[in-house]
Amino acid sequence: MPMSEPAAGAHAAWAVPETPTGVLHGLRVLDLSRVLAGPYCAQMLSDHGASVIKVEGPAGDETRGWGPPFHPDGTSAYYHGLNRNKRNIELDLSAGAGREVLARLIAEADVVVENFKTGTMARWGLGYEETLAERHPHLIYCRISGFGSGGPMGGLPGYDAVLQAYGGLMSVNGHPDREPLRVGVPIVDHVTANLAFSGILLALHARRDDGRGQLVDIALLDAVVSILHPHAASWAADGRVPLRTGGAHPIVAPYQVFTTRSGDFFISAANDRQFRSLMRVLGRPGVADDPRFADNAGRITNLDELVPLLEELIGARDGGELARELIAAGVPASPVNDVGGALGTAQVAHRGLFVDAEGYRGVGVPISLGRSPTRRPTPPVARGADTESILSGLGYDRTDIARLVTAPTHETEAGTTS
């Protein structure tokens, strides 16, 4: 079928609601990604009103099986947390018919998000630089990769923990006398998703001037290097390789985990005023006048003497009571909550950060806009749940739809990055 720019109003496949659902209402996003960074980016766009179609191959996004735990429909909690508010079409992209449908979806999309192995889309005749930029000049094409497409490691697959290691983050996480540790959440993937989201919004803003889209090129390597502050800045200044400091801050003290009678407890006395207030609450105000501890530089230099004193004083206190006293005195502090404890706090509820309503249970939308609503979250649908309606919206007749839906399928060898 010939390719052309879609006519106005010819976007039935996207099921754009008539009533605005957010600041991105009317934006059409094609999510070709799997695992975390791409799906989370597309989910953030959908949270703010974009109409998102997720494409899955016959094998599906592998994270559907990443568990336990699993939801009653057999889909993993992991997948549920990254794919709400999306329509879903199953396409065998190893076959020409599937790629033909993909090309028609791309023609109608404002934004494409993909994290295939570098070169996959070009092999299918749908590379951005080779084909799509000229064919669809309006298109914003977000490519997520491990290391980028060029350079000595260009095109290699990337995964969160590998990039934590390669990008230096793992070297500064953990205790100084133990092995480097992976951060407890896939932080590189999360940051990559947010950079992709931001890049797409920047490209949308630029498109307002001339109607032209562009490539948004995001690599996990870029993400991990971007969050090395203050270690990167310190290394650039003096050439010293930063070391692991456990739960303590490398250049601010006291700023670390202590243990109270009731459990682990974090204190951030990041300036001299806060340190004085901390010592007053702990009943030892004179410590703040000790020349060894009177300013932050002294506290860092004499940390081996300061920490045992604080451990003794804090260890005798109840965490909840101490938190209330410190917060009242202007010292940031908190018991170390577990995940359930954190999601169950009154403040999380007040901010709408955990949703448990109308069939959806999970983290809410973390960006609040004063006059633009966000979409009410709906659970992810089954793989291919919207295939027939999307094909119909693209103009396929019943015969074509039956052929496409029942065609033999073969898993794509495209590969992916996280």
C-alpha positions as CSV (number, residue, x, y, z in Angstrom):
1,M,0.0,0.0,0.0
2,P,1.4,3.5,-0.9
3,M,2.8,5.6,2.0
4,S,1.7,9.2,2.5
5,E,1.1,11.6,5.2
6,P,-2.2,10.9,6.9
7,A,-5.1,13.1,6.2
8,A,-6.5,15.3,9.0
9,G,-8.9,13.3,11.1
10,A,-7.7,10.0,9.8
11,H,-6.4,8.7,13.1
12,A,-9.1,6.3,14.2
13,A,-6.5,3.7,15.2
14,W,-5.3,5.9,18.1
15,A,-8.8,6.2,19.8
16,V,-8.0,9.8,20.8
17,P,-10.6,10.8,23.5
18,E,-12.9,13.7,22.6
19,T,-12.5,15.1,26.1
20,P,-8.9,16.3,26.8
21,T,-7.1,14.0,29.2
22,G,-4.0,16.1,29.8
23,V,-1.6,18.6,28.4
24,L,-0.5,16.1,25.7
25,H,-4.0,15.3,24.6
26,G,-4.1,14.5,20.9
27,L,-0.4,13.5,20.7
28,R,0.0,10.1,19.0
29,V,2.9,7.9,20.4
30,L,4.0,4.6,19.0
31,D,5.8,2.5,21.7
32,L,8.0,-0.1,20.1
33,S,10.1,-0.5,23.2
34,R,10.5,-3.3,25.8
35,V,11.7,-3.7,29.3
36,L,12.0,-0.4,31.3
37,A,13.4,2.9,29.9
38,G,11.3,3.0,26.7
39,P,8.0,1.7,28.2
40,Y,8.3,4.1,31.2
41,C,9.0,7.0,28.9
42,A,5.9,6.2,26.8
43,Q,3.9,5.7,30.0
44,M,4.8,9.2,31.2
45,L,3.6,10.6,27.9
46,S,0.3,8.7,28.3
47,D,-0.1,9.9,31.9
48,H,-0.3,13.4,30.5
49,G,-2.8,12.7,27.8
50,A,-0.9,11.2,24.8
51,S,-2.6,8.3,23.0
52,V,-0.1,5.5,23.1
53,I,-0.1,2.3,21.0
54,K,2.3,-0.4,22.3
55,V,3.6,-2.9,19.7
56,E,4.5,-6.3,20.9
57,G,5.8,-9.3,18.9
58,P,4.4,-12.8,19.2
59,A,6.7,-13.5,22.2
60,G,5.6,-10.2,23.8
61,D,7.6,-7.9,26.1
62,E,9.7,-10.3,28.1
63,T,8.9,-8.4,31.3
64,R,5.4,-9.8,31.2
65,G,7.0,-12.9,32.7
66,W,9.4,-11.2,35.1
67,G,8.1,-12.4,38.5
68,P,6.7,-13.4,40.8
69,P,4.7,-11.5,41.8
70,F,2.1,-11.8,39.1
71,H,-1.3,-10.2,38.7
72,P,-4.4,-12.5,38.4
73,D,-4.2,-12.2,34.6
74,G,-0.7,-13.8,34.7
75,T,1.2,-10.6,33.9
76,S,4.0,-9.6,36.1
77,A,3.9,-6.7,38.6
78,Y,7.0,-5.4,36.8
79,Y,5.1,-5.0,33.5
80,H,2.1,-3.5,35.1
81,G,4.2,-0.7,36.6
82,L,5.4,0.5,33.2
83,N,2.6,0.0,30.7
84,R,-0.7,1.5,31.9
85,N,-2.9,3.6,29.7
86,K,-1.7,2.0,26.4
87,R,-3.5,0.3,23.6
88,N,-1.8,-2.8,22.4
89,I,-1.3,-4.4,19.0
90,E,0.5,-7.7,18.3
91,L,2.6,-7.6,15.1
92,D,5.1,-10.1,13.8
93,L,7.8,-7.7,12.6
94,S,9.9,-10.5,11.1
95,A,7.3,-10.7,8.4
96,G,6.6,-8.2,5.6
97,A,2.9,-7.9,6.5
98,G,3.7,-6.9,10.1
99,R,6.3,-4.4,8.9
100,E,3.7,-3.0,6.5
101,V,1.3,-2.3,9.4
102,L,4.2,-0.8,11.4
103,A,4.9,1.6,8.5
104,R,1.3,2.7,8.5
105,L,1.3,3.3,12.2
106,I,4.5,5.3,12.0
107,A,2.9,7.4,9.2
108,E,0.2,8.5,11.7
109,A,2.4,8.9,14.7
110,D,3.8,12.1,16.2
111,V,6.4,10.2,18.2
112,V,8.1,6.9,18.0
113,V,9.9,5.4,20.9
114,E,12.1,2.3,20.2
115,N,15.0,0.5,21.8
116,F,15.8,-2.2,19.2
117,K,19.3,-3.3,18.6
118,T,21.0,-0.7,16.6
119,G,20.3,-1.1,12.9
120,T,17.2,-3.2,13.2
121,M,14.8,-0.5,11.9
122,A,17.1,0.3,9.0
123,R,17.2,-3.4,8.0
124,W,13.4,-3.3,7.9
125,G,13.5,-0.3,5.6
126,L,12.3,2.0,8.5
127,G,15.5,3.6,9.7
128,Y,15.0,7.2,10.8
129,E,18.0,8.8,9.0
130,E,17.7,6.5,6.0
131,T,13.9,6.7,5.4
132,L,11.6,8.2,8.0
133,A,13.1,11.6,8.3
134,E,12.4,12.4,4.7
135,R,9.2,10.4,4.4
136,H,7.6,11.9,7.6
137,P,9.3,15.2,8.4
138,H,6.9,15.8,11.2
139,L,8.0,12.7,13.1
140,I,9.9,12.8,16.4
141,Y,11.9,9.6,16.7
142,C,13.3,8.7,20.1
143,R,16.0,6.1,19.9
144,I,17.1,4.5,23.2
145,S,20.3,2.5,23.2
146,G,23.0,1.3,25.6
147,F,26.0,3.2,24.3
148,G,24.7,5.1,21.3
149,S,25.1,4.1,17.7
150,G,28.7,5.3,17.0
151,G,32.0,5.2,18.7
152,P,34.1,2.2,19.9
153,M,31.1,0.7,21.7
154,G,28.4,2.0,19.5
155,G,25.6,-0.5,18.8
156,L,26.4,-2.8,21.7
157,P,23.4,-3.8,23.9
158,G,23.2,-2.2,27.3
159,Y,21.5,-3.1,30.6
160,D,21.1,-1.1,33.7
161,A,23.5,-2.9,36.0
162,V,26.1,-3.2,33.2
163,L,26.0,0.6,32.7
164,Q,26.1,1.2,36.5
165,A,29.5,-0.7,36.3
166,Y,30.8,0.8,33.1
167,G,29.7,4.3,33.9
168,G,31.4,4.5,37.3
169,L,28.2,4.6,39.4
170,M,28.8,1.2,41.0
171,S,32.3,2.2,42.1
172,V,30.9,4.8,44.5
173,N,28.0,2.7,45.8
174,G,28.6,0.5,48.8
175,H,30.9,0.4,51.9
176,P,34.6,1.2,51.5
177,D,35.7,-2.3,52.7
178,R,33.2,-4.3,50.6
179,E,32.6,-4.9,46.9
180,P,30.8,-2.3,44.8
181,L,27.1,-2.6,44.8
182,R,24.3,-2.1,42.3
183,V,21.8,0.6,43.3
184,G,18.7,-1.1,44.7
185,V,16.5,0.1,41.8
186,P,17.3,0.2,38.1
187,I,18.3,3.9,38.4
188,V,20.0,4.2,35.0
189,D,16.9,2.9,33.2
190,H,14.7,5.4,35.2
191,V,17.0,8.3,34.4
192,T,17.1,7.3,30.8
193,A,13.3,7.2,30.7
194,N,13.2,10.7,32.1
195,L,15.8,12.0,29.7
196,A,13.9,10.5,26.8
197,F,10.6,12.1,28.1
198,S,12.4,15.5,28.4
199,G,14.0,15.1,24.9
200,I,10.7,14.4,23.3
201,L,9.1,17.4,25.0
202,L,12.0,19.6,23.7
203,A,11.5,18.2,20.2
204,L,7.8,18.9,20.4
205,H,8.5,22.5,21.4
206,A,11.0,22.9,18.5
207,R,8.4,21.4,16.1
208,R,6.0,24.3,16.9
209,D,8.3,26.6,15.0
210,D,8.7,24.8,11.7
211,G,6.6,21.7,11.8
212,R,9.6,19.4,11.6
213,G,10.4,16.6,13.9
214,Q,13.9,15.3,14.8
215,L,15.9,12.4,16.2
216,V,16.0,12.2,20.1
217,D,19.1,10.1,20.7
218,I,19.3,8.8,24.3
219,A,21.8,6.3,25.6
220,L,22.0,4.6,29.0
221,L,25.6,5.7,29.1
222,D,24.6,9.3,28.8
223,A,22.2,8.8,31.7
224,V,24.7,7.3,34.1
225,V,27.4,9.8,33.4
226,S,24.8,12.6,33.9
227,I,24.2,11.5,37.5
228,L,27.8,11.2,38.7
229,H,27.7,14.5,40.5
230,P,29.3,15.4,42.8
231,H,31.9,12.7,42.1
232,A,32.5,13.8,38.5
233,A,32.9,17.4,39.5
234,S,35.3,16.5,42.3
235,W,37.4,14.4,40.0
236,A,37.5,17.1,37.4
237,A,38.7,19.6,40.1
238,D,41.5,17.6,41.7
239,G,42.0,14.3,39.9
240,R,41.3,12.2,42.9
241,V,39.3,9.0,42.3
242,P,36.2,9.1,44.5
243,L,35.8,6.2,46.9
244,R,32.8,4.4,48.4
245,T,31.5,5.9,51.6
246,G,28.6,3.6,52.5
247,G,25.6,5.6,53.5
248,A,27.6,8.7,54.3
249,H,27.9,11.7,52.0
250,P,31.5,12.1,50.6
251,I,31.7,15.9,51.4
252,V,29.0,16.7,53.9
253,A,28.7,15.5,57.6
254,P,26.8,14.3,59.4
255,Y,24.7,13.0,56.5
256,Q,24.2,9.3,56.9
257,V,22.3,6.4,58.5
258,F,22.4,5.8,62.2
259,T,20.6,3.3,64.4
260,T,18.0,4.2,67.0
261,R,16.3,2.0,69.5
262,S,13.5,1.4,66.9
263,G,15.5,1.0,63.8
264,D,17.6,2.6,61.1
265,F,17.4,6.4,60.9
266,F,18.8,9.0,58.5
267,I,20.0,12.4,59.5
268,S,21.1,15.3,57.2
269,A,22.7,18.1,59.2
270,A,24.2,19.6,56.0
271,N,25.1,23.0,57.4
272,D,26.5,24.5,60.6
273,R,23.1,25.7,61.8
274,Q,21.5,22.3,61.4
275,F,24.5,20.7,63.2
276,R,24.0,23.0,66.1
277,S,20.3,22.2,66.2
278,L,21.1,18.5,66.0
279,M,23.4,18.7,69.0
280,R,20.8,20.7,71.0
281,V,18.2,18.0,70.4
282,L,20.7,15.3,71.4
283,G,21.5,17.2,74.6
284,R,25.1,18.0,73.8
285,P,25.1,21.6,72.5
286,G,28.7,22.1,73.4
287,V,29.9,19.7,70.7
288,A,29.0,22.2,68.0
289,D,31.5,24.6,69.6
290,D,34.3,22.1,69.5
291,P,36.8,23.4,67.0
292,R,37.0,19.9,65.4
293,F,33.3,20.0,64.6
294,A,32.5,23.7,64.3
295,D,32.2,23.7,60.5
296,N,31.6,21.1,57.8
297,A,35.3,20.9,56.7
298,G,36.2,20.1,60.3
299,R,33.5,17.5,60.6
300,I,34.6,15.7,57.5
301,T,38.2,15.8,58.6
302,N,37.3,14.4,62.0
303,L,34.5,12.1,61.0
304,D,36.1,9.1,62.7
305,E,35.7,10.9,66.0
306,L,32.3,12.5,65.4
307,V,30.4,9.4,64.2
308,P,31.0,7.2,67.3
309,L,29.7,10.1,69.5
310,L,26.6,10.5,67.4
311,E,26.0,6.7,67.3
312,E,26.0,6.6,71.0
313,L,23.6,9.5,71.4
314,I,21.3,8.5,68.6
315,G,21.3,4.9,69.6
316,A,19.6,5.7,72.9
317,R,16.6,7.5,71.2
318,D,13.3,6.3,69.7
319,G,13.3,6.9,66.0
320,G,9.8,8.3,65.7
321,E,10.2,10.7,68.7
322,L,13.6,11.8,67.4
323,A,12.3,12.5,63.9
324,R,9.6,14.7,65.3
325,E,12.1,16.7,67.5
326,L,14.6,17.1,64.7
327,I,12.1,18.2,62.1
328,A,10.7,20.7,64.6
329,A,14.2,22.0,65.0
330,G,14.8,22.3,61.3
331,V,17.0,19.3,60.8
332,P,16.0,17.0,58.0
333,A,15.6,13.4,59.3
334,S,13.6,10.3,58.8
335,P,13.3,6.7,59.9
336,V,14.3,4.4,57.0
337,N,11.0,3.2,55.7
338,D,10.6,0.0,53.8
339,V,8.7,0.2,50.5
340,G,5.3,-0.6,52.0
341,G,5.9,1.8,54.8
342,A,6.8,4.6,52.4
343,L,3.8,4.0,50.1
344,G,1.5,3.9,53.1
345,T,2.5,7.3,54.5
346,A,0.0,10.1,54.9
347,Q,2.1,12.4,52.7
348,V,2.3,9.9,49.8
349,A,-1.4,9.6,50.0
350,H,-1.8,13.4,50.1
351,R,0.3,13.8,47.0
352,G,-1.6,11.1,45.1
353,L,1.5,9.1,44.6
354,F,-0.1,5.7,45.2
355,V,-3.3,4.8,43.5
356,D,-5.6,2.0,44.5
357,A,-8.9,2.5,42.7
358,E,-10.9,1.3,39.7
359,G,-8.8,-1.7,38.9
360,Y,-5.4,-0.1,39.2
361,R,-3.0,-0.4,42.1
362,G,0.4,1.2,41.8
363,V,2.5,4.4,41.8
364,G,0.7,7.5,40.6
365,V,1.8,10.3,38.4
366,P,4.8,12.2,39.9
367,I,4.4,15.4,37.9
368,S,1.5,17.7,39.0
369,L,0.5,20.6,36.8
370,G,-1.7,23.4,38.2
371,R,-4.3,23.6,35.5
372,S,-3.7,20.5,33.3
373,P,-5.2,17.2,34.5
374,T,-3.4,13.8,34.3
375,R,-5.1,10.7,33.0
376,R,-6.8,8.3,35.4
377,P,-4.6,5.2,35.3
378,T,-6.0,2.0,33.7
379,P,-4.2,-1.4,33.9
380,P,-2.2,-2.7,31.0
381,V,-4.2,-4.8,28.6
382,A,-3.3,-8.3,27.2
383,R,-0.9,-8.6,24.4
384,G,-2.7,-7.9,21.2
385,A,-6.0,-6.9,22.9
386,D,-6.6,-4.0,20.5
387,T,-5.1,-5.5,17.4
388,E,-8.4,-5.8,15.4
389,S,-9.6,-2.3,16.3
390,I,-6.3,-0.7,15.5
391,L,-6.1,-2.5,12.2
392,S,-9.7,-1.4,11.4
393,G,-8.8,2.2,12.3
394,L,-5.9,2.0,9.9
395,G,-8.3,1.1,7.1
396,Y,-7.9,-2.6,6.9
397,D,-11.0,-4.5,5.9
398,R,-12.3,-7.7,7.6
399,T,-10.5,-10.0,5.2
400,D,-7.1,-8.3,5.7
401,I,-7.6,-8.2,9.5
402,A,-8.4,-11.9,9.6
403,R,-5.3,-12.6,7.5
404,L,-3.1,-10.5,9.7
405,V,-4.4,-11.8,13.0
406,T,-4.3,-15.5,12.1
407,A,-1.0,-15.4,10.1
408,P,1.8,-17.7,11.3
409,T,4.2,-15.9,13.6
410,H,7.9,-15.9,14.1
411,E,9.8,-14.3,16.9
412,T,11.8,-11.3,15.8
413,E,15.6,-11.3,16.3
414,A,15.7,-7.6,16.8
415,G,17.1,-7.5,20.3
416,T,16.7,-4.7,22.7
417,T,18.3,-2.5,25.3
418,S,16.8,-1.9,28.7
